[in-house]
Amino acid sequence: MLKPRESIAGMSPYLSPIVSRAGLSLDLNESMAGCSPRVLERLRSLSAEDISLYPKREVGERLVANFLGVLPEQVLLTDGMDEALSLLFATYLGENDELLFAEPTFVMYPMLGEALGAQLVRVRSGEDLALPTADLLSRISPRTRVIAVANPNNPTGLAASRADLLKIVESAPGAAVLIDEAYFEFCGETLLADLTRHPNLFVGRTFSKAYGLAGLRLGVLTGAAEQIDYIRRHSAPFNVNSVVLTCLEEALADQAFVRNHVAQVKQGRERLAQAFTELGLRFWPSRTNFVLVRVGTTAKAFVDSMQRRGILVRDSSASPGCEGCVRMTVGTPEQMDGVLKAIREAIAETR
């Protein structure tokens, strides 16, 4: 009888978090502003040949490398950040190797590590949910092969200092240290300039958030050229689709659109913070395009109440340390008027 590997057989399936698209989707950290009009214009100009020929990923890698100020050999474009994680983990993690990460964090880290048969070394964050740097450092061992840190973190929205992150990188020279900067644009702090000094450091980026290209799927993995070459060896040559590669130049060129979107998100974060303060709710100061707030034991009822008002938010109670918490994406200025009204009504209804 055919059987899968033991590590796969013991896994729980990771189902799509999309519950519904009926309403305003503030549950998946997507861009509520959409993408640049220049990207849409380029999409409308696609020809039959653009679609029928295999994509040339290397052209896109040169564009991204030039934009980031690194060498093309240091850049690997992927089918979203999820594929970048899969490739990096598969390159450095073997069965019984250790994957080290702090919780709560992005759910894909433990899922991918478990699939590879790695030992998951989970470090719990304190009540403030900040990155527990000292505890992480104390858990590094000769078996540590990958350390994954989302910075800013999901679902907390918190960012660790560059100094703390570099301590981790420097304390584990034999491990691949991934700094997942999916929300970089909303935070502005990066370890990209440190790649040349640390051959075990990798920095991940995505076009799904600030650029509004989640539906086209484009991730970026950067690191030392030698290490990226190892990862590239088992990456499919046509993993990134021709549609997003065709739009990439316009997306990068329209930085005015990105800056405007980021500014609106920051303004929306402040409006949420003010509302939560007025309502007496605990929330975490976000450096992303979402905010985590603790509504308490009525979290599920709050989510249901918001959905009845046409707004989808994410119950994060299952994440370690996030019991009773809800995560919600920041909408556009026009959307936020209705969102804030719905929050106040849902809190009044569920208290």
N, C-alpha and C positions, 0 to 999 in steps of 0.2 A: 504493500500500500504506500502510495506517494505521500510523503510528509514534508512540511516546510521546516526550515531551521527552527530550533527550539526557541530562539529569541523572538522570532516572528510569531510562532504559535501562541506564545504567552502574552502577546500584546493585546491591548484593547484598541479597536479601530478608532482612528481620529476622523470624525465626521465633519462635514462642512459646518462652520459656525453660523451660516446663513439660515436663520429661522424663517424669515419672510422678507419680501421686498415691498410689502404694502405699507407705505408710510415713509417718514424721514429716517434714513438709516444712520443712526448715530452710535451703532454698536460694533463697527468693524474698523475704526480708525482710518476710514477712507477720506479722500478730499471732497468736501462738500462744494468746493468751487469748480470742480471739474478740471479739465486740462486747458492748456494755453490755446487760444483761438488759432495760433499759428500751427499747432499740431493738428487741429481739426481741418484746417485748410490743406495741409499736406496729405492727410488721410483721404480727403475728397479727390485729390489729384492722382491717387494710385492707379497704375495701369495694370492690365492683365499680366504683363511681363513681370511687374513687381511682385505679383502673387505667385506666379508659376515657377519662378526660378528659386533655387536654394539660396538662403541668406548668406551674406559675407560678414560674419561676426567681427573679423579683424578690423574692418573699416570703423565699426562702432567703437571698438576698443581703443583705436587711435584717437578718436574724437573725445572719449571719456578721459583718456590719459592726459591729453592736452588740457582739458578743462580742469582736471584735478592737480596738474603739475607733477605727474609721475611718468615713468616710462611705459610704453605700451606693453612691455614684457611683464610689468607689474600688475596688469589689469586682466581680469577674466569676467566677461559678461555672462550672465546666467538667466535662466527662466525664472525670474523673481528671486528674492533672497532665500526662499526655501530651497531652491536647487543649490545655491552657493553653500548653504549649511550642509546639505547632503554630501556634496563633493568634498568639502573640507573635512567633515567628520570621517567619511569613508577613507580618506587619504591617510589620516593619522591615528584613527581609533581601531584597534583590533579587539578581539574577544578577551574580556577580563581586564583590558586597559581601563583607566579611570577617566571619566568625564566629570569635571568639576564645575559647579555653577551655584549661584545663590538663588534662593526662592523668596518671594515669587518672581517669576520671570517668564519669558516667552515659552509657550508650551512645546514648541518644536524641538527645543534642545533635548529634554529627556526622551522624547519620543524617538528621535533619530539615534540617540545613544543606545537606547534599549534595543532598537532594531539591529544594531551592529553587535549586540552581545556585550557591550561595555558595562562596567560597573559605574552606577550613577552615584556620585558623591554630592549630596545635597546639603547646602549650608543655609540655615534659616536666618532671614533678616530679623532684626529686632522690631519692636512695636512701631518705630518710626519708618520702617520698611526701606531704610537707606542701605546701600551696598555694605555688607559686613566685611570690610577689607581685611581686618586683622584675623577674623575667623577663616576667611578664604585662604589667607597666607599660611595659616597653621595646618590646613588640610592638604597642602601640596605635598606629594610624595613621589618617589621614583617611578611609580606607575601612572602618574598623572600625564596624560597625553594630549588632552584638549581642555582648555578653560574657556567658557563662553560667558561673556558679559554684554548684556544689552544696555547701551548707554546713549541716550536716556532709556530707562527701563520700561518695559511693558509687562504688567498693567499699572505700575505705580506712577509713571511719568517723571520719576526722579532721575537726576544725573549725578554721577560720581565725579570727583575731581580728577584732573589729569595726573596729578601726583600719585593718587591712590591707584589709578589704573596702571601707571608705569611701574609701581612697586610690584604689582602682580606679574607684569610682563617680565621684569628683571629677576623675579624670584623663581621663575619656571622656565629656564632656557631650553629645557628638553621637551617642552609642551607647546603646542600651537595655541596661542592666545587670540581669540576672536573678540574684537570690540565691534559689536553690531550697532552701527550708527544709522539705523533706519529712519530715525527722527532728527537727524543732524540739523536740518535746515531750521527747525523750530528752537534749537538749542544754541547752535553756533560754535560748539566746542568739539574738537576732533583730535585724534592721534595720528592723522595722516602724515604729518611732518616727521613723525618718529619712526616711520617704516625703515628708513635708511640705517638707523642705529640698532634696530632690533629684528634680526632675521626670523624670530618666532612670532612676530606680531602680524595680525591680519586685521584689516578694517573693511567692514561691509557697509554698503549703501544700497538704497533702493530708489526707484522712480515711482513707486506706488503711492507715496504720501504727499510730499510738497508739490510734486510734478503732476499728480492726478492721473497716473498711468497704470493704476492697479489692474485694470482689465487687459492691458497689453503685456504685463509680466516682464519686468526687466530689473535684474539685480546686478550689483557690482561687487566683486571681491578683489581687494588689493592686498599686496604683500611683497615680500622679497621676490625678485625675479626667479631665483632658483626654486623657491617653494611654490610659486604660482605655476611654474613649469611642471612640477610633479602633479599638481591638481589638474592641470590642463590635459595631462596624459589620459585621464579616464573620463573627460568631459566629452559628450557627443559633439561632433563638429558643427552640427546645425541645430544646436539647442535653443538659440534665440531666434524668434520668428522675424521674417523680413518686414512685416508691417511696423513693428516697434523700431527696428533698425532704420527704416526709412524716415520715421518721425523724430528720431533721436536728435539730429542736428537742430531742428526747430525747437525742441523742448529745451535743449541746453542754451540756445541763443536767446530765448525769451526769459531772461532773468528778471525783468521788470514784473512779469506775471507772478513768478515765484516770490519775489520780495513783497508784492502786494498781498498775496495769499497768506504769507507768513505773518505779516503785520495784522491782518484781519483775525487770524487765529489767536495771536497774542492778546488782541483786544477782547476777543470772545472768552479766552481763559480768565481774564480779569473780571468780566461780567459774571461768569460762573462762580468765581471765588467770592465775589461780593454777595451773590445770592446765597451761597452756602453759609457764609458767615452770618448773614441776617437770619437764616433759618436755624442756626446753632448746630450745623453739621460739620463733622470732621472731614477734611479733605487734604490732599497732598499737593504741594506747589508743583505744578506740572511744567516740564520743559519740552512737551510734545504737542500734538494736536488733539489731545484728549485730557480729561480730568478724572481722577479716581476719588469717589466720595463715599463715606460710610453712612448709610441710612439706617443701619441696624437690622433687627430681626425681621423687619418688614420689607427687606430688599426685593424679594420675589413679588410681593404685592405692589411695590413701587414700580417695578419693571412692567408689570401687567397694567397698572394704571396709566403709565406713560404710553404703552402700546394702544390703549383705548383712545388716547388722544392723538394717535397717529405718529408717535415718535418711538423708535426702537433704541433701547439702551442695553448695555451688557451687564448681566449679573455676574460679578467676579467672585462670589462667595466661595467658589471651589478652589481658588488660588490660595496657597498657604499664607496665612496672615491677613487675608482680605475678607474674612467672614463679615457678612452684612454690607459688603461694598458693591458699588455700581460704577462702571466705567462708561463715560459718555464722550463722544467725539464733539469737538467744537464745530458748530455750524457757521454759515455765512452770517453777516450782520442782520440781514433780513430774516433769516431763519431763527436767530437767537431770540428775537422778541417773543415768538411763539413758544420756543423751548423753555425760556425762563418762566413764562406764564404757566406752562404745563407742569414744570417742576414744583412750583408753589402749590398748585392744585393737587398734584399727586401726593405731596408730603402731607397736606391737610387731610387728604382722604385716607391715608394709611397710618397716620399716627394714632 
